[in-house]
Amino acid sequence: MIDNLSLPELVAQMFVVRASGCLFDHQIRYPEWEPTASKLRYYLEKLGVGGVILVGGSAAELAVRSHQLQSWAKFPLLLAADIEEGVGQRFGGATWFGPPMAIAEVARHDSGKADRYAEQMGAVTAIEARAIGLNWIFAPVVDVNNNPDNPVINVRAFGETPEIVGKLAAAFIRGAGQHPVLTTAKHFPGHGDTAVDSHLELPVLPHSPARLAQVELPPFVEAIAAGADAVMSAHLLIPAWDAEFPATLSRKILIGKLREELGFEGLIVTDALVMGAIANKYGTNEAAVLAAEAGADVLLMPLDPEGAILAVCEAVTQGRVSISQIKESVRRIWKAKIKVGMSISDPPQPPLAKGGSKNLQSLESIDLGLLANPQARSTAADILRDSLKFGGSLPLVAKKPSENQLLRNLIVVDDVLGCEFLGNHTPAIAIPAKYGYELQLIDDRTGAIAENTDPEHFSPTLLQIFIRGNCFRGSAGLTEAAQDWFKKLLKTGELQAVLIYGSPYVLEQFLPHLPPSIPYVFCFGQMPAAQSLALELLFGINETGNA
């Protein structure tokens, strides 16, 4: 089969391009990365690109979108998404789990329950991914987040020790592995102990080989043993292994360590080639060539797919990359496609051609009933509930001290314009409003706090902070606005209660300064379900909605 493909067709199979999950061009949110429909169809139909990573849109849209993409494709596609917290993390309407570190918190008290949760999370994610046409899950994260200042891994990790991370990641893989999807252990050899976001610049992992073998590698060993189909490389420089090239571009690491030492036989996929850690120095086309030279099978998200394909073809012609290596990568890719139920014919035919139609799920057969069923949503809520941290005088009795004072619901976020989990209907705003709290929503753009020490103007304040590690933010810690408001409210005596959603390291920064009488609730999740659980606990609301 492989021998029937031209060199450009072979190389194109190694590329996964990014696209919007929405159906129409006017819905595209990131035009630099997400091609128009005509350009995307050209990549799939004419160039024969091997896969697409999708972001945005609802789960129902994705079901139609995946069908559309497969119908355009020259060869059956791998359709992927970064759904580390369930399909609902990226595509509205599906089940949205709390971040993996929530399950690590459960593991502190009940390791058996945590294992079951991780396995159920993997199974639900796989079922719902398949229901909307996805066949490749870019999860689980297998990094050990032992650096509280890590701006990009943070709560995405299954914990802070290799033992817990390895155990829970393996359980997730077992759960997903019961269904025809691919799983991905990332980011090899471990992005957890960094304080630099590789989306912006290149982090350096300065550890010795002994330390890497003790902390970073064991979770990958467990993930591979559990059946991980793919391993995603990290954009990290690790001088102890390769002082010249980052892991994504290092043959010493991808072949020497991952293939030869760890014995991994599945797909090696790069992290996104548009990320600053790689693109800033090497450029997207040369980065693709270097990654192929290093032994990567799948080249993810080049900025210019057609240019990158041509560059890798030229590298083969020049002898930089052997044709036999390219063919071996495509064999692995096609083996993965067959595993998830695709028909690879000889010679290869488009999905709509005779004999290839089984690769396409008919629109009539889409079963949205598989999404966010009561059991899945209950499991997601149980994980969040079992990982809550709280203290102080609970429940909070919301009463105005005097008629001329307002109750204030002060919500601090990273970026007001980027808060898809907040709205007038969401619990963080709607529940306090029922108790008479007036909303004040701010971020770091809001400016300095005006000092006011007049008791007549005090506003008893519920402080809600949404902070976690996020790509491109460059920090996982407290924003200046959050710190300033916390200090100000403590100083004036206005602070009634604190709710923190996201990073447990933010809670650890607050607790030493928080008077024991002031109630606090911490939840790993930020989505509406997490807001409900936290506020119901704070106000003592029972299941019927009564305080």
TORVOMAR-316606 format. One record per residue (C-alpha): x, y, z; residue in one letter. Coordinates in steps of 0.1 Angstrom, whole numbers, plus 5000, padded with zeros to 4 digits. Each point is the difference from the previous one (the first is absolute). Layout:
% residues N
XYZa...
% end
This chain:
% residues 547
500050005000m502750255010i501949944967d497050134981n500450355014l502250284985s502550175022l497850315005p497149775010e502149815024l501350315017v496550165001a498849705020q502450115028m498450345005f497150095022v498650354994v497950225022r496550104991a497050175017s497349765013g497450254987c498449944966l500350344984f502950234991d498550305017h500249815033q503749954999i501650155032r503749954992y500550084963p503849975002e499749645010w496649884987e499649994962p496950094981t497849714987a501550034965s503649995012k499249715024l498349804973r503150064978y502349865028y497849695004l498849934965e503050104979k503049975023l498749705019g500850135035v499749735026g498050165028g498450305015v500050145036i496850185008l499250285024v496750195006g496349954993g497549795017s500049625002a497149984976a501850224975e503149785003l498049694991a499050174967v503550164995r501849675004s497749844974h500750294977q503849975004l500049634993q497950054969s502650254987w503149785008a502149824974k500849745027f498149925033p500950265026l501149995036l497950265017l501550125033a499350245028a501650115033d497349865022i501949945032e496950095021e497549824979g498350104967v498150285016g503250185008q500250104963r496649934986f496950135017g497349765011g502249705007a501349895034t502650245015w502049845028f502150195025g503850014993p502049685006p501550155032m496649975016a500349634998i503550025015a498450175030e497549725004v503049754998a501450165032r497149865019h498849704979d502349874973s497549734989g497250264994k502550224982a501049724977d496349934992r499450374993y502950024976a498949684982e496450134998q501250344987m502049824973g497149794990a497550284998v502450224981t500549724974a496349934996i499150364996e503050064976a498849724978r496450125001a501050334983i502549854975g503350045019l502449715001n503150145016w500150135036i503050225008f500049895036a501049905027p502650255012v502749795016v502250295012d500850015037v499050355012n502650045028n500650374993n497250225014p501250284976d499349794969n497950234978p498949744974v499649665017i498650095035n496649825006v500249824966r502349755017a498849705020f502150115029g503350105015e501749665004t501049744973p498149735019e496650175000i500450144965v501049664985g497249815018k497250244990l501250064965a500149624995a496549975013a498850274976f501749814971i498349685011r496650165000g500450164966a501649694986g496749815003q498950214970h501350054964p502050325007v503650095002l501550135033t503150225003t502450025030a501550355001k502350195001h503149784997f502349985019p498250235026g498950365000h499150025037g503050155016d500250324979t499250365007a499950104963v497049964976d501349824969s497250174980h502050325004l503749905004e502249695004l500249875036p503249825012v499849695022l503450005018p499849675018h502449715000s499349674982p499549845034a497450265011r498249974966l499949625004a498650045035q497350264995v499250094964e500249664983l498149755022p496550134991p500849964963f501249655007v496649935017e498050174972a501849804973i499449675020a496350095003a499750034962g500550364991a499750024962d502150314996a502550215019v500250384994m503450175003s500750305021a501650324987h502749995027l503850025000l501549725021i503850065001p500749675018a498649814969w500550254971d501650345005a499250114964e496449914992f496750015019p498349665006a497650054971t503050044976l502449765017s500749664985r502049915032k496850055020i497249884976l501949704987i502749945026g497850045031k496449954989l500449734973r503249815011e500150045038e496350005008l499149774971g497050214988f498749884966e497050234995g499650344985l502450285009i498250334995v501550355005t498450275021d498750284978a502850134977l498550365001v501050035037m502650265008g502549765015a500549854966i498750254974a502050305014n503449844993k499449744972y497050134981g497149774991t501349844969n503549925013e498549895033a497949744981a503149874982v502049985033l497249825017a499749744972a503849965001e499849945038a497549724995g496650165005a497249824981d497450275003v500750374995l497450215018l498750344990m502550154976p499250374992l500349934963d499049644993p500850004963e503450175005g500949755028a499049704978i502250134971l502950065025a499949645013v499749874964c503150214991e501849865031a499349654988v501350084965t503150155015q500649695021g499550185034r497049765007v499949654986s496949894980i500049685020s499550205032q497250204985i498349674989k500449855035e498350315015s497149964975v499749635008r499650095037r497450274991i498049764979w500249735027k498550255024a497350094975k499149644996i499849965038k497350275002v498049834973g501150154967m500249814968s503450054983i499549864965s502649894975d500550234981p498750265025p496750154992q498150315013p497649935028p497050044977l501349764973a498849654998k501349795028g501050305021g496650125010s500149835034k502450285011n497150245000l497450015026q496750094984s498450325014l496849805006e501949775023s501450275023i498849935035d500350315022l498449805028g503549865006l501150355011l499850125036a497749735012n499050015037p502649745011q502850184983a499050345015r499649845034s503549864999t501450344990a498250165029a501149745024d503750064991i499650375006l498049955032r502549755014d503050234993s498550325015l502150185027k498250225025f500250165035g499150285022g496550075013s497749824976l497350064988p500250374993l496950195011v499550284974a498650305018k500550374995k501550165031p497950324993s497650134975e502450244983n502649734993q500149774970l501149644998l502649964974r500849704978n503650074989l501249764973i503650024989v501149834968v503049984977d498250164971d496450125001v499749964962l501249645001g497649865026c497849764982e499149845034f498350325013l496850164991g496950155018n498549655000h503049825015t500049925038p503050235009a497850304990i496449865003a500249855035i501550305018p497550224982a497149815016k501550115034y500250364990g503650024989y501050264974e502449884974l503450154994q502149814974l503750104995i503349894986d503550144999d498950264974r497750165025t502750235015g501050095035a497749975030i498850325015a500750015038e496950055021n500049975038t496750175007d497949755019p496850144985e501249884966h501049655010f498549734978s499949655016p501749814971t499949644987l503349964981l500049754972q503349934982i500449804968f503749924994i501849704986r502949934976g499050084965n501849994967c501550334989f499450175034r503649955012g499049965037s498049775022a500050225031g498050285013l499350294977t500950355014e496350085001a499249705021a502850075025q499150375003d496449935006w500649735026f502450225020k497650304997k496949815012l501949855029l501350345010k496650164999t498149715016g497749974970e500949644992l497149765007q501249694982a502449874974v499449764972l502849894978i499649804967y503049844983g503449995015s500549865035p503350195002y498050325001v498149875031l503349925016e501150364995q496850135016f499649775030l502850145023p498450344998h496349905003l498450045035p498649675012p496550135002s499850104964i498549714979p501849884969y499249744973v502449884974f499049804969c502449874972f497450074973g498850334986q497049894980m496450075011p499749665018a503150095021a498550345008q496849845012s501749755023l502250275016a497250255005l497549745013e502649905026l500750375009l496450095005f498949675014g497649944971i498549654999n499049804969e496550165000t501750344997g499150125035n502550145024a
% end
